[in-house]
């Protein structure tokens, strides 16, 4: 990449920034419409009837059955999918406790609030 050719948006004139933002908005709208069309196509396909092992069911039911069978055969990815779908995905948030010493807290307070040492 040639860094000499890169220019920040802040360095560009207002009309050029507007033009670039407009192109981005148009591209974003196109991408959103494509994702919506794909989602609708999947919803239609998943509701279509299929026959599995002589039983007619929806494609959603067939996928669920195949996932359960895969999990029962030891596929750990299928087990994870079932767990996350049925029980909800486990929380991935890390909760931390502040590790600031009392001395550091007093120093911060002194700086922020311009307290004297004897306060």
Secondary structure, 3 states (H helix, E strand, C coil): CCHHHCCCHHHCCHHHHHHHHHHHHHHHHHHHHHHHHHHHHHHHHHHCEEEECCEEEEHHHHHHHHHHHHHHCCCHHHHHHHHHHHCCCCCCCCCCCCCCCHHHHHHHHHHHHCCCCCC
